[in-house]
Amino acid sequence: MRIAIVGGGYVGLVSGACLAAHGHDIVIVESDLGKVQSINQGNCPIFEAGLPELLAKTVGKTLKATDTIEDAVTISDATFIAVGTPFDGTSIDLTQIEQAAKDIGRALKKTSAYHLVVVKSTVVPGTTDNTVASLLEQTSGKKLGTDFGLGMNPEFLREGTAVEDFMTPDRIVLGGNDARAQNKLTQIYDCFADTDKVRVNNTTAEMIKYASNSLLATLISFSNEIGNLCSELPDTDVTSVLAGVCLDKRLSPIMPNGERVTPDITSYLAAGCGFGGSCFPKDVNALRKFSQQQGVKPSVLDAVINTNKLQPEQFVALLTDSMPELQGKTVAVLGLAFKPGTDDTRESPAIAVIQQLLKNDAQVVVYDPIVTTLPSEVPSSSNISIAKNLNEATKQADAILLVTAWDEFLALADVLNAQKRQPLVVDGRRVLTAGDFQHYRGIGLGPQTQNNGPDDDKSNKPDSNVASAA
Ligand SMILES: NC(=O)c1ccc[n+]([C@@H]2O[C@H](COP(=O)([O-])OP(=O)(O)OC[C@H]3O[C@@H](n4cnc5c(N)ncnc54)[C@H](O)[C@@H]3O)[C@@H](O)[C@H]2O)c1
């Protein structure tokens, strides 16, 4: 099918490249000319595993980009909207969605064939059937249901594994305002024959996306709250606690052959320094506000956000516990991306961590294997610099804060051994082996006072003498 995708960001470009690889004719409409040129030259404008290879296979064949929406819509059978839907502090900001809907409507005026418009962006329930539908009708002069159809197809890909997630989805949610729209949308996804399809109305489709992200964010905040409690409990480690929780057969079933399956969902039951990214914070906030507007008190969602907001502070407190005075101290921050595998720093916990360190007059050195410029939210200061590699970042450091779980940081112990230095290491993701460091603090690791017995895992033992690093 010929498909236009408005918005060539993480979702639009990955969806476009994957659908193009499946044989659809895709044209991406992107307002950023730099991205348009980059895509048409086969250069990937974002860091995403597998995407450069997909672009190499499809660009110039079944995939191209343009900044001219009218041409793209009029030659297509369907148009997806994959533009950004940021949270403006009070509610979801629909500026990009509204602009896209108006532009598509004006283009539809020039066509006579039935056209399917599909909202792929994450939008609060009712947006597709109200805001988008009325803008399309107003600007096209056409009738929804007769001249064009309207679908809602939320996206579940995760940055870092976006191509794999799109190509092997858990489920595909197919929302539609009527059977004709839904059948056309289903046809687009015929190439995913083995995937479970959920055929629902548009509002339910919108709600499924928010409920899914809110559940995952809830698991993370729950784990962080348990972790914060473990931090206060002598001889307790949140990693052992949550590992024990996950052995519940309802979380990790035992198959008839006796083998235990560890579903991906258990990876969200882990304590850390908070969730970030372009989805969880804004989506939970948007659902929370939407819920309030409907007169439903979002107590759980409020708690999820509040716990998450405090988590970078909890993390920095592990440092200041051991090193109360940061003025004159050099602190290395490892990681800027909100998670490994992406160059996205939107709402990254690293931002809040750095802001707090600067407020405490620390000298901050930042290193991320992929992100080489500071996010705009970090105040410009002569007290912050970016290092080129792990060794450069840590060689002067009095303390090292691991914020993003990049694989490269697993070499930290070797790097410090080569430097013959043992600064304080504070592990915000619990990916390091405590026993490899003389001075180690980890999120969710309580003070160690005793040997816990023969099965005690020495690798998770913190340094009882950690205060000496201060
Ligand atoms: N990033 C994710 O992991 C992810 C996952 C699932 C769902 N989503 C949702 O998908 C949507 C898009 O997210 P994203 O991360 O791809 O955003 P993004 O900011 O990376 O990309 C949006 C793109 O749309 C372009 N754009 C905006 N208005 C335009 C217009 N009128 N015409 C042409 N181009 C326009 C922007 O220039 C930008 O390149 C959001 O609603 C988001 O919540 C994101």
The ligand as a Gaussian input file, in Angstrom:
#p B3LYP/6-31G(d) Opt

LIG

0 1
 N        9.932000       7.687000      21.127000
 C        9.339000       6.590000      21.546000
 O        9.971000       5.671000      22.068000
 C        7.862000       6.409000      21.367000
 C        7.292000       5.122000      21.514000
 C        5.922000       4.978000      21.339000
 C        5.127000       6.081000      21.059000
 N        5.693000       7.323000      20.949000
 C        4.830000       8.450000      20.618000
 O        4.970000       8.716000      19.216000
 C        4.884000      10.125000      18.964000
 C        6.150000      10.600000      18.259000
 O        7.233000      10.408000      19.146000
 P        8.752000      10.556000      18.655000
 O        9.605000      10.137000      19.796000
 O        8.917000       9.906000      17.332000
 O        8.835000      12.145000      18.487000
 P       10.006000      12.965000      17.783000
 O        9.982000      14.285000      18.420000
 O       11.256000      12.153000      17.757000
 O        9.507000      13.077000      16.270000
 C        8.471000      13.891000      15.836000
 C        8.857000      14.421000      14.459000
 O        7.737000      15.039000      13.864000
 C        8.189000      16.170000      13.134000
 N        7.034000      17.035000      12.926000
 C        6.315000      17.708000      13.853000
 N        5.270000      18.331000      13.288000
 C        5.326000      18.057000      11.962000
 C        4.519000      18.392000      10.851000
 N        3.425000      19.156000      10.974000
 N        4.886000      17.942000       9.646000
 C        5.974000      17.172000       9.493000
 N        6.763000      16.806000      10.505000
 C        6.447000      17.237000      11.721000
 C        9.290000      16.750000      14.010000
 O       10.173000      17.574000      13.277000
 C        9.968000      15.474000      14.511000
 O       11.018000      15.064000      13.663000
 C        4.642000      10.771000      20.339000
 O        3.267000      10.903000      20.525000
 C        5.195000       9.747000      21.298000
 O        4.584000       9.823000      22.553000
 C        7.046000       7.508000      21.089000

